[in-house]
Amino acid sequence: MRIFGVMKKLPDNLSKKLEIRKQNNALRKLSLPNELIDFASNDYIGFSKNKSIFNETHQYLIDNDCTENGATGSRLLSGNHKVYQEAETYIAHFHQSESALIFNSGYDANVGFFSSVPQKGDLILYDELCHASIRDGIQLSNAKSYKFKHNDFEDLEKRLRQAQSDNRIKEIYIATESVFSMDGDCPNLEELVAVTEKHQCYLIVDEAHSLGVFGDKGEGLVQMLGLQDRIFVRIMTFGKGLGCHGAAIVGSLELKEYLVNFSRSFIYTTGLSPHSIATILISYQFLEKDIQSIENLKNTIIHFNQEKNLLGLKTLFVRSKSAIQSAIIPGNENVKQIANQLQKKGFDVKAILSPTVPEGQERLRFCLHSYNTKEEISDVLGLLSTLLF
């Protein structure tokens, strides 16, 4: 066995940052999969474990003579294999849109969009709780940007009036999410669309935690509300409800052409493998017909909300009708201790610590699934009540 020498030491300023994390009990670590009852994953309707999807994906690749293990290059060079076209056509049709453009991840899609579409002289207004990928994309943009208070459209309108009094601002983009990943709450999209139309803005909605959850076929909150023709862009992420990997920007044909030419996270990366794209395609086909899993998830969410009310836990939780339910338990040490006790009893419930969320907003984050039983929900909430009261 080869013996390696001592590696070069980490710079002192980086070591100090790690030490501060340790002192604050906020150091992140990788953990191995476990056999606990799942209240932690984003696999909302169980597609990541669906053997039929796995088998049909394999059969699709055989039937279409797709034997390559990788894309071999960026999509603009050698990586635009034939599965891409079929998948993007299917996704666009499913989401009642002119086009869909697949990116390697939701992170890549948000960074690619916000870094390339808003231009110098434009303005981006974004919800203060928008995901890190949106914020990182905005940082790479040449446009100015300001946040508005979470789901507060009076504050948004105030920002819009200020912006529109400045003749130097050309276009205004507004960014939000249909389900916020840490709180699990939703904006009033009808009201937000009315605000953006009133002020002639471009609205972008990230539907990462909405796909597979809202709508009769899991189309997402935008389509459930019939707003798809009134929104500039939707970003559909596949690593949650669809149970696989990748993302698509859904919008106009002209937008797709623009992104292919100017979005750096699309242009300068190797494409996803035929297997990855085939999994996305087959998962979408299952989404269209697996009505029972979506219905089961809806019933699970209803039961969870009923149980937390019965047990007097309602005031702890952020109001949510989605698959994400967060109980605010301030203090990293405090929330980690409660999470550990739940895990010891067999429930995989994760603590979300600061700085991922603001200090004082630390929480237990329950992710609900179509395969969680009523008994599991009653048991985990009953145990939580015992630990807290």
KEMAR-769927 format. One record per residue: z, y negated, x negated of N, C-alpha, C in turn; residue in three letters. Coordinates in steps of 0.05 Angstrom, whole numbers, padded with zeros to 5 digits, always signed. Example, Ala and Ser with C-alpha at 12.3 -4.5 7.8 and 13.67 -1.06 7.14 Angstrom:
REM KEMAR-769927
+00156+00114-00264+00156+00090-00246+00156+00066-00264ALA+00142+00045-00257+00143+00021-00273+00157-00001-00258SER
END
This chain:
REM KEMAR-769927
+00000+00024-00017+00000+00000+00000+00000-00025-00018MET-00017-00044-00011-00020-00068-00028+00004-00086-00024ARG+00015-00096-00046+00038-00115-00046+00027-00143-00049ILE+00032-00160-00030+00023-00188-00032+00043-00205-00046PHE+00034-00225-00060+00053-00244-00072+00064-00264-00051GLY+00082-00281-00061+00094-00301-00043+00073-00322-00036VAL+00070-00327-00010+00050-00346+00000+00059-00374-00006MET+00040-00393-00006+00047-00421-00011+00064-00431+00011LYS+00085-00446+00004+00105-00456+00023+00093-00476+00042LYS+00103-00476+00067+00095-00496+00087+00104-00523+00078LEU+00088-00544+00082+00097-00572+00075+00124-00578+00088PRO+00141-00594+00074+00168-00600+00083+00168-00613+00111ASP+00149-00631+00116+00150-00645+00142+00144-00626+00165ASN+00129-00605+00160+00124-00585+00181+00148-00566+00184LEU+00161-00560+00162+00185-00543+00164+00207-00558+00179SER+00208-00584+00176+00228-00600+00190+00223-00600+00220LYS+00197-00600+00228+00190-00599+00256+00198-00572+00268LYS+00194-00551+00253+00203-00524+00263+00233-00523+00266LEU+00247-00535+00247+00277-00535+00247+00287-00550+00272GLU+00275-00572+00278+00283-00587+00302+00279-00571+00327ILE+00257-00556+00329+00253-00538+00352+00275-00517+00354ARG+00283-00506+00331+00304-00486+00331+00330-00498+00340LYS+00336-00522+00330+00361-00535+00338+00362-00542+00368GLN+00339-00548+00379+00337-00554+00408+00334-00530+00425ASN+00336-00506+00413+00332-00481+00427+00306-00480+00442ASN+00285-00491+00429+00259-00493+00442+00236-00481+00425ALA+00244-00464+00406+00224-00452+00389+00208-00431+00404LEU+00182-00433+00404+00164-00414+00418+00160-00389+00401ARG+00160-00366+00413+00154-00340+00400+00136-00323+00417LYS+00121-00306+00403+00104-00287+00417+00120-00263+00425LEU+00116-00253+00449+00130-00229+00458+00109-00208+00466SER+00117-00183+00464+00100-00160+00471+00101-00156+00501LEU+00080-00143+00512+00081-00136+00541+00105-00119+00548PRO+00114-00121+00573+00137-00106+00581+00131-00092+00608ASN+00150-00076+00617+00147-00061+00641+00163-00073+00664GLU+00172-00098+00661+00188-00111+00682+00171-00117+00706LEU+00184-00123+00729+00170-00131+00753+00158-00158+00748ILE+00132-00161+00752+00116-00185+00744+00120-00209+00762ASP+00135-00229+00751+00137-00255+00764+00129-00276+00743PHE+00113-00268+00723+00107-00286+00701+00077-00291+00697ALA+00060-00271+00702+00032-00273+00696+00017-00290+00716SER-00007-00299+00708-00025-00314+00726-00044-00295+00741ASN-00039-00269+00740-00057-00249+00752-00052-00247+00782ASP-00058-00269+00797-00048-00273+00824-00056-00251+00843TYR-00080-00240+00841-00089-00220+00860-00095-00193+00846ILE-00084-00190+00822-00084-00164+00808-00111-00156+00796GLY-00130-00175+00793-00156-00167+00783-00156-00158+00754PHE-00137-00168+00738-00137-00160+00709-00131-00130+00706SER-00117-00118+00726-00110-00090+00725-00128-00073+00743LYS-00148-00085+00755-00165-00071+00775-00185-00052+00761ASN-00180-00026+00763-00197-00006+00749-00225-00006+00760LYS-00228-00012+00786-00255-00012+00798-00272-00034+00785SER-00260-00057+00780-00274-00079+00767-00282-00070+00738ILE-00263-00058+00725-00268-00048+00697-00292-00028+00697PHE-00291-00009+00716-00312+00012+00717-00339+00001+00725ASN-00339-00017+00745-00364-00029+00754-00377-00047+00733GLU-00360-00060+00718-00370-00077+00696-00384-00059+00675THR-00371-00037+00668-00383-00018+00649-00410-00007+00660HIS-00410+00000+00685-00435+00010+00697-00457-00011+00698GLN-00449-00035+00704-00469-00057+00705-00483-00060+00677TYR-00467-00059+00656-00478-00062+00629-00497-00039+00622LEU-00490-00015+00630-00507+00008+00626-00533+00006+00642ILE-00530-00001+00667-00554-00004+00685-00573-00025+00675ASP-00562-00046+00663-00579-00069+00654-00585-00067+00624ASN-00579-00044+00611-00585-00039+00583-00573-00062+00565ASP-00548-00069+00571-00534-00089+00554-00515-00074+00536CYS-00524-00069+00512-00507-00053+00494-00497-00070+00470THR-00501-00096+00471-00491-00113+00449-00461-00118+00452GLU-00447-00118+00430-00418-00123+00430-00412-00153+00430ASN-00431-00169+00421-00426-00198+00420-00450-00214+00427GLY-00447-00240+00430-00469-00258+00437-00487-00264+00414ALA-00477-00261+00389-00491-00265+00364-00495-00294+00355THR-00489-00313+00372-00492-00341+00365-00486-00359+00388GLY-00490-00385+00384-00486-00404+00406-00508-00399+00427SER-00503-00409+00451-00523-00404+00472-00549-00419+00468ARG-00548-00440+00452-00573-00455+00446-00589-00442+00424LEU-00578-00422+00410-00592-00408+00390-00599-00379+00399LEU-00581-00360+00394-00588-00333+00401-00569-00321+00422SER-00549-00336+00431-00528-00325+00447-00531-00326+00477GLY-00554-00336+00487-00557-00339+00516-00568-00314+00529ASN-00553-00292+00527-00563-00266+00537-00567-00267+00567HIS-00581-00247+00577-00591-00247+00605-00569-00247+00626LYS-00545-00237+00619-00524-00236+00639-00515-00264+00647VAL-00517-00283+00629-00509-00311+00635-00523-00322+00660TYR-00549-00319+00661-00564-00331+00683-00555-00319+00710GLN-00552-00293+00711-00544-00281+00736-00516-00290+00744GLU-00498-00291+00725-00471-00299+00731-00469-00328+00740ALA-00483-00346+00726-00482-00374+00734-00495-00379+00761GLU-00516-00365+00767-00529-00368+00793-00510-00359+00815THR-00496-00336+00810-00478-00325+00830-00454-00345+00834TYR-00444-00355+00813-00421-00374+00814-00428-00399+00830ILE-00451-00410+00823-00460-00435+00837-00463-00430+00867ALA-00475-00407+00874-00478-00400+00903-00451-00396+00916HIS-00433-00382+00902-00406-00377+00914-00391-00402+00919PHE-00394-00422+00901-00379-00447+00903-00396-00469+00917HIS-00419-00461+00929-00435-00480+00945-00442-00505+00928GLN-00452-00500+00905-00458-00521+00886-00487-00518+00875SER-00498-00539+00864-00525-00538+00852-00525-00521+00827GLU-00503-00522+00811-00504-00508+00786-00476-00500+00777SER-00475-00482+00758-00450-00474+00744-00457-00470+00715ALA-00440-00479+00697-00444-00475+00668-00419-00462+00657LEU-00422-00438+00646-00399-00423+00636-00391-00433+00608ILE-00365-00437+00604-00353-00444+00579-00335-00420+00570PHE-00328-00420+00545-00312-00398+00534-00284-00396+00545ASN-00273-00419+00554-00246-00420+00566-00243-00445+00582SER-00222-00446+00598-00216-00470+00613-00210-00493+00594GLY-00197-00487+00572-00191-00508+00552-00217-00520+00542TYR-00236-00502+00534-00262-00511+00524-00277-00528+00545ASP-00275-00520+00571-00289-00534+00592-00279-00562+00595ALA-00252-00565+00596-00240-00592+00599-00245-00609+00575ASN-00242-00598+00551-00247-00614+00527-00276-00622+00526VAL-00294-00603+00533-00323-00608+00532-00332-00629+00551GLY-00320-00629+00575-00327-00648+00596-00317-00676+00589PHE-00291-00678+00585-00279-00705+00582-00286-00718+00556PHE-00293-00703+00535-00301-00715+00510-00330-00725+00510SER-00346-00715+00529-00375-00722+00529-00385-00738+00552SER-00373-00735+00576-00384-00749+00599-00375-00778+00602VAL-00349-00784+00603-00341-00812+00603-00349-00826+00577PRO-00360-00850+00579-00372-00864+00556-00355-00889+00549GLN-00361-00900+00526-00349-00925+00518-00354-00946+00540LYS-00334-00960+00549-00337-00979+00570-00328-00968+00597GLY-00326-00941+00598-00316-00928+00623-00286-00926+00622ASP-00274-00917+00645-00245-00914+00648-00239-00887+00660LEU-00219-00873+00649-00209-00848+00661-00181-00853+00671ILE-00176-00847+00696-00149-00848+00708-00142-00819+00714LEU-00119-00810+00704-00112-00782+00707-00083-00779+00716TYR-00078-00759+00732-00051-00753+00741-00033-00747+00717ASP-00009-00758+00717+00009-00756+00694+00016-00727+00688GLU+00012-00709+00707+00019-00680+00702-00006-00663+00696LEU-00028-00676+00691-00052-00661+00684-00048-00643+00659CYS-00062-00621+00659-00059-00601+00637-00066-00612+00610HIS-00054-00600+00589-00059-00609+00562-00089-00610+00555ALA-00104-00591+00565-00133-00590+00558-00148-00615+00569SER-00140-00625+00592-00151-00649+00603-00144-00673+00585ILE-00119-00674+00578-00109-00696+00561-00121-00696+00533ARG-00125-00672+00522-00137-00670+00496-00167-00679+00497ASP-00181-00671+00519-00208-00680+00522-00210-00710+00525GLY-00191-00722+00539-00191-00751+00543-00186-00765+00516ILE-00169-00753+00500-00164-00765+00473-00189-00766+00456GLN-00207-00746+00460-00231-00745+00445-00253-00763+00456LEU-00248-00775+00479-00268-00791+00493-00268-00820+00481SER-00291-00833+00484-00292-00861+00476-00285-00880+00499ASN-00279-00868+00522-00271-00885+00545-00241-00891+00543ALA-00233-00913+00557-00205-00920+00559-00192-00901+00580LYS-00166-00897+00578-00153-00880+00598-00125-00889+00604SER-00117-00885+00629-00089-00890+00637-00081-00868+00656TYR-00055-00861+00656-00045-00842+00675-00034-00856+00700LYS-00035-00842+00723-00022-00853+00746+00001-00833+00754PHE+00020-00843+00770+00043-00827+00777+00034-00802+00793LYS+00048-00781+00789+00040-00755+00800+00036-00756+00830HIS+00011-00749+00838+00003-00748+00866+00010-00774+00882ASN+00011-00796+00868+00018-00822+00880-00007-00839+00881ASP-00020-00839+00905-00045-00853+00907-00043-00883+00911PHE-00019-00892+00918-00014-00921+00918-00014-00931+00890GLU-00002-00916+00871-00003-00924+00843-00031-00922+00832ASP-00046-00902+00841-00074-00899+00833-00090-00923+00843LEU-00087-00931+00868-00102-00954+00878-00095-00980+00864GLU-00070-00982+00856-00062-01006+00840-00077-01006+00814LYS-00079-00983+00801-00094-00981+00776-00124-00988+00781ARG-00134-00978+00803-00163-00983+00809-00168-01012+00814LEU-00150-01026+00828-00155-01054+00833-00154-01070+00807ARG-00136-01062+00789-00134-01076+00763-00160-01071+00748GLN-00170-01046+00749-00194-01039+00734-00218-01054+00744ALA-00220-01056+00770-00244-01067+00782-00245-01098+00780GLN-00223-01109+00771-00223-01138+00766-00233-01144+00737SER-00237-01123+00722-00247-01125+00695-00277-01118+00694ASP-00293-01138+00691-00322-01134+00692-00333-01118+00669ASN-00317-01113+00648-00326-01097+00625-00326-01067+00632ARG-00312-01058+00652-00310-01030+00659-00335-01022+00674ILE-00348-01001+00665-00373-00992+00678-00368-00971+00700LYS-00360-00947+00692-00355-00925+00711-00326-00917+00709GLU-00315-00907+00732-00287-00898+00732-00287-00869+00740ILE-00273-00853+00724-00269-00824+00729-00240-00819+00736TYR-00235-00803+00756-00208-00796+00765-00204-00766+00761ILE-00183-00758+00748-00178-00729+00742-00152-00720+00755ALA-00154-00697+00768-00130-00684+00779-00133-00654+00779THR-00114-00640+00790-00115-00611+00793-00110-00604+00822GLU-00122-00582+00831-00116-00574+00859-00089-00560+00861SER-00080-00547+00839-00053-00535+00837-00043-00542+00809VAL-00020-00555+00808-00010-00563+00781+00006-00539+00770PHE+00001-00533+00745+00009-00508+00733+00039-00505+00729SER+00054-00527+00726+00083-00525+00722+00098-00529+00748MET+00088-00546+00766+00102-00551+00791+00092-00533+00814ASP+00067-00525+00813+00055-00509+00834+00048-00525+00859GLY+00050-00551+00858+00044-00568+00882+00015-00576+00881ASP+00006-00587+00904-00022-00595+00908-00024-00624+00916CYS-00044-00638+00907-00048-00666+00917-00060-00665+00945PRO-00058-00687+00959-00072-00690+00984-00101-00697+00978ASN-00118-00676+00976-00145-00680+00967-00162-00696+00986LEU-00157-00694+01012-00172-00710+01031-00167-00740+01026GLU-00142-00747+01022-00135-00775+01017-00146-00784+00990GLU-00145-00766+00970-00155-00774+00944-00186-00778+00944LEU-00200-00761+00959-00229-00764+00961-00235-00791+00975VAL-00220-00798+00995-00224-00823+01009-00220-00847+00990ALA-00200-00845+00973-00195-00866+00954-00218-00869+00934VAL-00227-00846+00924-00249-00847+00904-00275-00857+00916THR-00280-00850+00941-00304-00860+00954-00302-00889+00960GLU-00279-00898+00968-00274-00927+00973-00280-00944+00949LYS-00272-00933+00925-00275-00949+00901-00299-00939+00884HIS-00315-00921+00895-00340-00912+00882-00334-00900+00854GLN-00315-00882+00853-00307-00868+00829-00318-00840+00828CYS-00316-00827+00805-00324-00799+00801-00298-00782+00800TYR-00296-00763+00818-00271-00746+00819-00276-00719+00806LEU-00258-00712+00788-00258-00686+00775-00233-00670+00783ILE-00237-00645+00793-00214-00629+00802-00214-00603+00786VAL-00193-00598+00772-00189-00573+00758-00176-00553+00777ASP-00191-00531+00782-00182-00511+00802-00172-00485+00789GLU-00161-00488+00764-00153-00464+00749-00134-00446+00765ALA-00114-00458+00778-00094-00442+00792-00099-00441+00822HIS-00123-00448+00830-00131-00447+00859-00150-00425+00865SER-00167-00418+00845-00187-00397+00848-00173-00370+00853LEU-00181-00356+00875-00168-00331+00882-00144-00334+00899GLY-00135-00359+00903-00110-00364+00918-00115-00378+00945VAL-00132-00398+00945-00137-00413+00969-00165-00407+00980PHE-00168-00408+01006-00194-00402+01018-00195-00373+01028GLY-00212-00368+01048-00215-00340+01059-00224-00320+01038ASP-00241-00330+01019-00251-00313+00998-00241-00321+00970LYS-00219-00337+00970-00208-00346+00944-00225-00367+00930GLY-00241-00382+00946-00260-00401+00934-00246-00425+00920GLU-00221-00430+00927-00206-00453+00917-00200-00473+00939GLY-00182-00492+00932-00173-00511+00952-00195-00530+00961LEU-00212-00538+00943-00233-00557+00950-00251-00546+00972VAL-00260-00522+00969-00278-00510+00989-00262-00503+01015GLN-00237-00495+01012-00221-00489+01036-00220-00514+01054MET-00220-00538+01041-00218-00563+01056-00246-00574+01062LEU-00267-00560+01053-00294-00570+01059-00302-00595+01044GLY-00291-00599+01020-00296-00624+01006-00315-00621+00982LEU-00328-00598+00980-00344-00592+00956-00367-00611+00952GLN-00378-00623+00973-00401-00641+00970-00392-00670+00964ASP-00366-00675+00963-00356-00702+00959-00341-00705+00932ARG-00343-00684+00916-00329-00685+00890-00349-00681+00868ILE-00346-00697+00847-00366-00698+00825-00366-00671+00809PHE-00342-00661+00802-00340-00638+00785-00316-00621+00793VAL-00320-00595+00794-00298-00576+00795-00298-00559+00770ARG-00274-00553+00759-00272-00536+00736-00258-00511+00745ILE-00273-00488+00745-00263-00462+00754-00256-00445+00730MET-00231-00438+00727-00221-00422+00705-00217-00393+00713THR-00225-00374+00697-00226-00346+00704-00202-00330+00694PHE-00185-00342+00678-00163-00327+00666-00138-00324+00683GLY-00140-00336+00708-00117-00334+00726-00124-00315+00749LYS-00132-00326+00772-00138-00309+00795-00161-00289+00791GLY-00179-00295+00774-00202-00277+00770-00195-00254+00750LEU-00174-00258+00735-00163-00236+00719-00179-00230+00694GLY-00197-00248+00685-00213-00243+00661-00211-00266+00642CYS-00233-00277+00633-00232-00299+00613-00257-00316+00616HIS-00254-00342+00608-00276-00361+00610-00271-00381+00632GLY-00291-00398+00637-00290-00419+00657-00318-00429+00663ALA-00320-00444+00685-00346-00456+00692-00342-00484+00702ALA-00360-00502+00693-00361-00529+00705-00382-00528+00727ILE-00373-00534+00751-00390-00532+00775-00397-00561+00784VAL-00423-00566+00786-00432-00593+00794-00462-00593+00798GLY-00474-00616+00793-00502-00620+00798-00519-00608+00775SER-00544-00603+00781-00563-00593+00760-00565-00613+00737LEU-00566-00639+00744-00568-00659+00723-00544-00659+00705GLU-00520-00655+00716-00496-00654+00700-00497-00630+00681LEU-00507-00607+00691-00509-00583+00674-00528-00589+00650LYS-00550-00602+00656-00569-00608+00634-00556-00627+00614GLU-00540-00646+00624-00527-00665+00606-00507-00650+00588TYR-00491-00632+00600-00470-00618+00584-00483-00600+00563LEU-00505-00587+00570-00519-00569+00551-00528-00586+00526VAL-00533-00611+00531-00543-00628+00509-00521-00643+00494ASN-00499-00649+00507-00479-00667+00495-00450-00656+00493PHE-00444-00634+00506-00417-00623+00505-00412-00606+00480SER-00396-00617+00461-00394-00604+00435-00380-00577+00437ARG-00361-00573+00455-00347-00547+00457-00365-00526+00470SER-00387-00534+00482-00407-00516+00491-00428-00510+00470PHE-00437-00531+00456-00460-00529+00438-00452-00514+00412ILE-00428-00521+00401-00421-00511+00374-00401-00488+00375TYR-00407-00468+00391-00390-00444+00391-00407-00420+00399THR-00399-00397+00389-00412-00372+00396-00407-00366+00426THR-00427-00357+00440-00424-00351+00468-00406-00327+00473GLY-00397-00324+00498-00382-00300+00505-00400-00275+00505LEU-00388-00253+00500-00403-00228+00499-00414-00220+00526SER-00435-00203+00527-00445-00193+00552-00423-00180+00569PRO-00405-00166+00556-00383-00153+00571-00365-00173+00585HIS-00359-00195+00571-00342-00216+00583-00356-00229+00607SER-00382-00235+00604-00396-00248+00626-00400-00228+00649ILE-00405-00203+00643-00408-00183+00665-00382-00180+00680ALA-00359-00181+00666-00333-00180+00679-00329-00203+00698THR-00338-00227+00690-00336-00250+00707-00353-00246+00732ILE-00377-00237+00729-00396-00232+00751-00384-00211+00771LEU-00376-00189+00760-00365-00167+00778-00339-00177+00792ILE-00323-00192+00778-00298-00202+00790-00304-00221+00813SER-00325-00237+00810-00333-00255+00832-00343-00238+00856TYR-00358-00217+00850-00367-00200+00872-00344-00187+00886GLN-00324-00179+00872-00300-00168+00884-00285-00189+00900PHE-00284-00213+00889-00270-00235+00903-00282-00239+00931LEU-00308-00237+00932-00322-00242+00958-00315-00220+00979GLU-00308-00197+00970-00304-00175+00990-00275-00165+00991LYS-00258-00172+00972-00230-00162+00971-00212-00181+00987ASP-00217-00183+01013-00202-00201+01030-00172-00193+01031ILE-00166-00167+01029-00139-00157+01032-00120-00168+01011GLN-00130-00168+00986-00113-00178+00964-00106-00208+00968SER-00125-00223+00977-00121-00252+00982-00101-00255+01005ILE-00104-00239+01026-00086-00240+01049-00058-00232+01040GLU-00056-00211+01024-00029-00202+01014-00015-00225+00998ASN-00031-00239+00982-00019-00261+00967-00008-00283+00985LEU-00024-00289+01005-00015-00310+01024+00011-00302+01038LYS+00013-00277+01045+00038-00267+01058+00061-00267+01038ASN+00055-00261+01013+00076-00261+00992+00087-00290+00989THR+00070-00309+00989+00078-00337+00986+00095-00346+01010ILE+00087-00338+01034+00103-00345+01058+00130-00332+01056ILE+00132-00307+01049+00157-00293+01048+00176-00305+01026HIS+00165-00313+01004+00181-00325+00982+00193-00351+00992PHE+00177-00367+01006+00188-00393+01016+00209-00389+01038ASN+00205-00369+01054+00225-00363+01075+00251-00353+01062GLN+00249-00336+01042+00273-00325+01030+00289-00347+01015GLU+00275-00364+01001+00290-00385+00986+00304-00404+01005LYS+00292-00408+01029+00306-00425+01049+00330-00411+01060ASN+00328-00385+01066+00350-00369+01077+00374-00368+01057LEU+00368-00367+01031+00389-00364+01011+00400-00391+01001LEU+00390-00413+01013+00400-00440+01005+00390-00449+00978GLY+00367-00438+00970+00355-00446+00944+00334-00467+00946LEU+00327-00475+00970+00304-00493+00974+00306-00519+00957LYS+00330-00530+00955+00332-00556+00941+00327-00554+00911THR+00329-00529+00900+00324-00525+00872+00294-00525+00866LEU+00278-00517+00885+00250-00512+00880+00233-00537+00886PHE+00212-00540+00869+00191-00560+00875+00176-00550+00900VAL+00170-00568+00918+00156-00560+00942+00128-00549+00935ARG+00122-00525+00943+00097-00512+00936+00089-00492+00957SER+00063-00492+00963+00051-00471+00980+00031-00454+00964LYS+00033-00455+00938+00015-00441+00921+00030-00416+00910SER+00017-00402+00891+00029-00378+00879+00048-00385+00856ALA+00052-00411+00850+00070-00420+00830+00094-00433+00843ILE+00118-00422+00838+00143-00432+00850+00162-00438+00827GLN+00171-00463+00825+00188-00471+00802+00215-00481+00811SER+00236-00468+00800+00264-00476+00806+00274-00493+00782ALA+00281-00518+00788+00290-00536+00767+00318-00530+00759ILE+00323-00522+00734+00349-00516+00723+00351-00530+00696ILE+00362-00554+00696+00361-00571+00671+00376-00558+00647PRO+00364-00563+00624+00376-00554+00599+00363-00529+00588GLY+00353-00530+00564+00339-00507+00552+00357-00482+00551ASN+00382-00487+00541+00400-00464+00538+00407-00452+00565GLU+00412-00469+00584+00420-00460+00611+00398-00444+00624ASN+00374-00454+00625+00352-00440+00639+00344-00414+00624VAL+00346-00415+00597+00340-00390+00582+00360-00368+00588LYS+00385-00376+00591+00407-00357+00596+00402-00343+00623GLN+00395-00359+00643+00390-00348+00670+00366-00330+00670ILE+00344-00339+00656+00320-00322+00654+00326-00296+00641ALA+00342-00296+00620+00350-00272+00605+00365-00252+00624ASN+00382-00263+00641+00397-00246+00659+00379-00233+00680GLN+00359-00249+00690+00340-00238+00709+00323-00216+00695LEU+00316-00220+00670+00300-00200+00656+00316-00175+00651GLN+00341-00178+00645+00358-00154+00641+00360-00137+00666LYS+00357-00150+00689+00357-00135+00715+00330-00125+00723LYS+00310-00129+00706+00283-00118+00711+00262-00137+00722GLY+00268-00163+00722+00249-00182+00733+00238-00200+00711PHE+00212-00200+00708+00199-00217+00687+00195-00245+00698ASP+00215-00261+00695+00215-00289+00703+00218-00306+00678VAL+00200-00324+00673+00201-00340+00648+00214-00367+00652LYS+00228-00375+00631+00239-00402+00630+00218-00421+00617ALA+00214-00444+00629+00196-00464+00618+00214-00486+00607ILE+00211-00491+00581+00230-00508+00566+00217-00535+00560LEU+00234-00555+00555+00224-00579+00542+00218-00573+00513SER+00196-00583+00501+00180-00605+00510+00156-00598+00527PRO+00152-00572+00535+00130-00565+00553+00132-00581+00579THR+00157-00583+00589+00162-00601+00612+00182-00622+00602VAL+00184-00645+00616+00203-00666+00607+00232-00656+00606PRO+00247-00667+00587+00275-00661+00585+00289-00667+00611GLU+00305-00647+00620+00318-00650+00646+00303-00637+00668GLY+00278-00629+00663+00261-00616+00683+00255-00587+00675GLN+00272-00575+00658+00269-00547+00651+00271-00530+00676GLU+00258-00507+00676+00255-00492+00701+00251-00462+00697ARG+00256-00447+00718+00247-00420+00721+00221-00422+00736LEU+00200-00409+00725+00174-00410+00738+00167-00382+00749ARG+00166-00380+00775+00160-00354+00788+00130-00355+00795PHE+00115-00336+00785+00087-00332+00792+00085-00309+00812CYS+00074-00314+00835+00073-00293+00856+00046-00279+00856LEU+00046-00254+00865+00022-00238+00864+00018-00222+00890HIS-00006-00214+00895-00012-00197+00918+00003-00171+00917SER+00011-00162+00893+00024-00136+00890+00054-00138+00889TYR+00066-00162+00890+00095-00164+00893+00103-00156+00921ASN+00124-00140+00923+00133-00131+00950+00154-00150+00961THR+00158-00149+00987+00179-00165+00999+00206-00158+00988LYS+00211-00133+00982+00237-00124+00971+00241-00137+00943GLU+00220-00137+00927+00223-00149+00900+00230-00179+00902GLU+00217-00192+00920+00222-00221+00923+00250-00226+00933ILE+00259-00211+00953+00286-00214+00964+00307-00208+00942SER+00301-00187+00926+00320-00179+00905+00322-00200+00883ASP+00300-00211+00874+00301-00230+00852+00313-00256+00861VAL+00307-00265+00885+00319-00290+00895+00349-00286+00901LEU+00356-00263+00911+00384-00257+00916+00400-00257+00890GLY+00389-00246+00869+00402-00246+00843+00404-00274+00832LEU+00383-00290+00835+00384-00318+00826+00406-00333+00840LEU+00408-00329+00866+00429-00342+00882+00457-00335+00871SER+00461-00309+00865+00486-00300+00854+00493-00312+00827THR+00473-00316+00811+00476-00327+00784+00483-00357+00785LEU+00472-00370+00805+00475-00399+00806+00499-00409+00822LEU+00507-00393+00842+00528-00404+00861+00554-00387+00859PHE
END
